[in-house]
Amino acid sequence: MMNSQIIEQTSYFEIAGFKLAKENFGKPNSTELEINPEVASHSKPQAWSKDIDGIEYWFYNFKASQKEAEYLGVTIPTLEEFIKIFATISGDAVQKAQVLNFPLIGYRNMNNGEFVSIGKRAAFWTSSCDGEIMADSICLQVSCQNAHGNLYGHALGLSTRAFIR
């Protein structure tokens, strides 16, 4: 399924006036991040890797997603920008995820370190922050018709997608 309002380029999609990267953040480039720590932090930038079906995926806490975006010279969409993007795509949440290559790889639980909702949810940090320990995310999940925002603690491990300049 492809929507006429999406223009697919080599490394990004042009949609709703934005250039959204086709891929999630991969292995961190910034040396300021803790890699695969056991205990999640709200204040330290951290990232975790997980092999899912033979592919290595990376999950960032909120601070790490901001650090990595700064290092790469890209910006992370706000919650409102993500909602605008998904509003232009037809279909349910899973179809929207497929159109934009958002893998349903779940997230890393900040309390016990387990990776949950694999195959059921794509959850991404936004650049919208609500204080020192909470930030907005955008979620697409099997049980929902559309993308929706959630307020999560900074220590949660989510995927990150950025705008291309």
RAHUGI-V105611 format. One record per helix or strand of 2 or more residues. SS is the DSSP state (alpha for helix, beta for strand). FROM is the first residue (numbers start at 1). LEN is the number of residues. If there is no record, write none. Layout:
SS|FROM|LEN + SS|FROM|LEN
This chain:
beta|6|3 + beta|12|4 + beta|18|4 + beta|34|2 + beta|46|7 + beta|55|6 + alpha|62|11 + beta|75|2 + alpha|79|9 + alpha|93|7 + beta|106|3 + beta|115|2 + beta|121|9 + beta|134|8 + beta|148|6 + beta|157|3 + beta|162|2
